[in-house]
Amino acid sequence: MSVLVYVEEPGDLAEQALTFARGLDAQVHAFCTGEEPALSGVATVHVAEGEAFSSFAPDAIARALVELAARVLPSAILASGTPRGNEVLARVAAITDLPFAANCVAASGDVVTRVRWGGSLLEEAQLHGAPKLLTVQPHAVEAEAATGEPAPVERFTPELADEDLVVCVRERVGAATGGVSLAEAKVVVSCGRGAGSPEGFGIIEELAGLLGGAVGCSRAVTMAGWRPHTDQVGQTGTKIAPDIYIACGISGATQHMAGCKGAKAILAVNTDPEAPILSSADYAVIGDLHEVVPAISAELRKVRTG
């Protein structure tokens, strides 16, 4: 029995998906596009070749997965529960006419456990059909680095139709995080409408820079056009699991908390002592973020220079 894992890109989320796959007591095969990664703990790394895979083309990737599955004959096809991972597996489901379970945290036989309602409940469901199609909820499975030599690599050129190339990424716009990925950052400093304006994020960026972290925001901020969607933390944004999450002027709606529940510690800065986020925070400062955040930054600079 084997399991096929779509590795979107090397990193912690990929390791979480591979750890989940190894827990299914099956031989694990990895599928990648672009540069071949050095992966241990898998039987084979299968790399799709062709111009279509120089960018993100979800239909082409899904078609390649289906073609590879016909050779590997996996009992399940997995991916990380990222926007791209969910999109690719949804297209695999459309091609194969099989059901698809997103954001799973456990699987045993035909039964999967998955996150629902923004993380407020877990659902046990029976997933019919073969192979099983599912994605792994980000930061719900602790990644376990595999040991041993890197797995052998096998390259193949999938057969694609013209319609598989209609949707693809033409341009990438870098996130304004100073090179720190929001999903992988160890420190995230976020702000909501309490920033007051796009310029109000200047003090947030300063604090994030001093801590070597990334800047995040709430959905309300992206809806107002103050920050790009790539900065959004939440159910419909990026799911994070930093060592510390500093949430400034964010009320803490369920949708937002679904994105930051993986944080090891939460520091909330809010003028409202009844804000919902305080019930989840490890530390809280009741005060105006425009006064509190610069004060934190000033203390950090003082410690580093003194």
Secondary structure, DSSP 8 states (H G I E B T S, - for coil): -EEEEE-SSSSHHHHHHHHHHHTTSSEEEEEEESS-----SSSEEEEE-SGGGGS--HHHHHHHHHHHHHHH--SEEEEESSHHHHHHHHHHHHHHT--EEEEEEEEETTEEEEEEGGGTEEEEEE--SSSEEEEE-TTSS------SS---EEEE-----GGGGSS--------SSTT--TTT-SEEEEE-GGG-SGGGGHHHHHHHHHTT-EEEE-HHHHHTTSS-GGGBBSTTSB----SEEEEES----HHHHHHHTT-S-EEEEES-TT-GGGGT-SEEEES-HHHHHHHHHHHHHHHHH-
